[in-house]
Amino acid sequence: MPGSRTRPHAMTRDAAVRTMRARLLRDSFPRVQMFILVTLTGLAGFAASAAMLVGGIETMALRYSLAMGIAYLVFLLLLWIWLRSSASDYLDLVPTDVGGGTSDGPSDLRAALRDDFAGGGGSFDGGGASANVDFGADGGAVETIVDKPLKAIGHADEGAIPLAVALLALGILLSSLFVVWTAPVLFAEILVDALLAAGLYRRLRGLERRHWMVAAVKRTVIPSVLTTVLVAGAGWGMQAYAPEARSIGQVLGR
C-alpha cells in the first residue's frame, strides 16, 4: 500500500555468522591472529608448569593437567581481549534502520563487553546455549582407550620414550592446528553473539541472546580436553618409566 513501510526480512544467526566470516576472511587474517593467540596460550601453559615445578608440584601428570587448565583460561582471556579490540571494526555490517529506536553503536558494544568476562550475560556452565557437549555418564570408555597405552609407556625401553614425546608433540600440534584452521568461524560466532548481546543486531532480535563465551567454549573445549588427557597420560607414563624424573628433559636425559 502507498505510504506503507517495507519491513526487512529477519536474518538468521547462521546467516549473520556466514556474513561475518566472509568479512573476516576478506579484510583480516583470522588464522594468523589465532595462531598468535594459540602461541601465547602455549607459552602461558609452559610458564605455569615451570612455576608449579618451582613451587613443589613434581608429579608430571598433575602439573601438566593444571597447566593445561590455566592455559585454557588464558586462551579465553585472550579471546576476550581480541573481541574488545576488534568488534567495533565490524559495526558497519549491522543494520541500523531496522526495528526503530536509536543506538550508540560502539558505546553500546563497549558497555556490553565491559564486564562480560566475569560472567555477565552468560557463564561457563553453558547458560543460554542451545546444545550441550556430552562426554558420557561413566569414564569406562576413556579408561579403556588410555589404560593400555599408558602401561606400555610405563614399561617402554629407552627408544620408545623419545617416540612417545614426539607423538605427544604431534598431538598438541594437531589440536592447535584445528583451532587455528577453524578460527574464522569461531571469531565470527563470538562477534555475532557480542553484537547481539549489545542489541545492535536488530534483525536477530527474536533470537535468544547468549554470552559469546558459550560459542568459544563449545568450539574449543573438546580439543582442549583431548590435549589435556594426552599430556597428562604422557606425564604419567614418563614418570612411571623414570620415577626420579620431574620433567620431559630429565626423562630424555636419563
N, C-alpha and C positions, 0 to 999 in steps of 0.2 A: 504494500500500500504506500501511496505517496507520503513522505514525511516519516515513514517508519524507519527505525534504526536496525541495520543488519547486525545480528549478534554473531561474532566469530565462533567457529566450532571449537569445542573443548579439545584440548591436547592431552593425550595420554602421557603417563610418566615415561613409558618406554620411548615414545617419540621424542620427548624432551631430552632424554639421555642420548639418543642417537644423534640429535642435532648438536648437543654439547660435545659429544665425542668427535664428530666431524670437525667442529670448530677447533678443538684442542689439537687434532692431528694437522690441521691446516696452518694454524697460527703459532704453534709452540712445539716443543719436543717433550711430550709427556713421558716417553720411555727413558729418555736421558735424565729427566727430573727424578723419576722413580729410581733409576739406578743410583743417583746421588743419595736419595733417602735410604735405600737399602744398604748402601755402603756405610753411611753414618750409623745405621742401626747395627750393622755387624761390628763396627768399632765400639759402639756402646756396650754390646754384649761381651766383647773381648775384655774391655776395661772393667766391666762388672765382675767377670770371672777372676781377673787378676786381683782386683780389690778384695774379693771374698777369700782368695787363697792367702793373701797377706793377713786377712782378718781371722784366719784359722779354720776355714771350711776346706778341708783337704779331700773329702770324698768327691771324686770327679763327677759321678753321676748326679749327685745332689747339686754340686756347684754349677754344672752345665745347665741343669734344668732351671735353676734360679736365674742364671744369666740370660737364658732364652726368654724367661718371663719379663725380666727387666728390659731386654732389647725390644720386646713386642710393645711394651708401654711407651718406650722411646719412639718407636715407629708411629704409634697413634698420635703422639705429641707432635712429631714432625709433619704428619698429615694435617693436623690442626693448624700448624704454622703455615704450611703451604696454602691451605684453604683461606686463611685470613689474608694472606698476601696476594692471592690470585683471583678470588671470587669476584671482586669488583670489576675486573677486566672483562667479564662476560655478561654484564648487566644489559648490554645492548641487544642480547638475544631475548630479553624478557619483554613480552607485550605490555605496554603501559597504557593502552587505551581500552582495556577490557575490564568490565566489572564496575566501572565508576570509581570515584574517590581519587585520592592522590597518594603518592608515595615519595618518600625522601630518598629512595634508591640506596646509594651506598651507606647512608647513615642508618637506614633500617637494617641493612645487612650486617653492619658492624655491631648494632645492638643485639641482633640475633646470635652472633658468633661470640660475643664478649665473654659470656660465662658458660658456654655450652660444653666446654671440655670437662667442666666439673660435673656434668650430668644433666643440665637443664635441657628439657625437651626430649630426653631420651636417656638410656642407660646401657651399661654393659650387659644387662640381663636380656636385651633384645626387645625392650618395650617399644611398641609401635611397629615391630617387624611383622611382615605378612607370612613368614615361614621360619621354621626352626631347623637347626642342624642337629641331627640325632645320631649319636655315636654308639647307640645300643645300650641296653639296660645292664648287661654284665660285661666284664672285660675278658671273658674267656677267649674270644676270637683273637684279641690283641696279644694275650699271653701265648697263645698257640703259635702266632706268627713270629714273635720275637724271642721266645724261650730258647729254641734250638740254635739260632744264630748267635745268641749271647753266650750259650755254653760253648759253642765252637770257638768263639773269640777267646774265651777264658782259658781254653786249653790249646791255643794256637801255638805254632812254632814261631821262631823269630822272623821268618819270611812272610808269615801271614799278617803280622801286626802292621807293617807298612802298607800292605794291601787294604787292611781294614781302615786305616787312616785315609787312604786315597778314596775309598768308597764313601767314607764319611764326608770328605770334602766335596765329592761329586754330588752327594745327596743335598748338601747345603747349597751348592751351586745351582742345581736344577730347581730347587724350591725358590731361590732368589730370582732365577730367570723367569719362572712362571709369574711371579708378582710383577716383574718388570714388563713382561710382554702384555699382561692384562691391564697395565696402568691406564691406558686411555679410557677404558670402561669404568674402572674404579674412580678415577678423577671426575669423570662425567657424572657418575651417580652421586658422589658426595657434593658436587657443585649444585646439582639439581635439588638435592634434599636441603641444602643450606638456603638456596633461594626460595624454595617452597616454605621452609620454616619462617623465613623473614616476611612472607606474604607477598613476595614480588612476582611469583609465577601465578598470576590470577587465573589463567586458563586451566590450572591444575587445582583450583580452589576446592573442587568437590572431593579430592583425594585426601586420605588421612595423612597428616604430617608425621614425619618420623625424623629422628635425630640422624645426622649424617654418619655418625659412628656405627649405626646399625649396618649400613651398606659396607663400610670399611671392614668391620669385623667379619661379616658374612663372606666377604671375598678373600680374606686373608687368614682366617682362623685355622682352616684345615692345613694349608702349607706350614703354618707355624706349629701346630700340634704335631704333625708328622716329623718336622725337623727336630722338635724337642725330644720326641721319642727316639729318634735316630741318634742324636748327640748324647742323650742320657744312657742309651743302651751301649753305645761305643765307649763311654766313660766307664760304665760298669765292667764291660768286657776287658778293657785295657788294664783296669786296676785289679781285676781277677788274675790277669796274666802277670802283672808286675805289682804286687801288693804295696811295695815301698814307694811306687811312683805316685806323684801328685799332679802331674801334667803330661800332656802328649809328648812334649820334648823329653821328659825323663823316660817315658816308655820307649821312645825311639832310640834313646841313647843307652838303653840298658844292655 
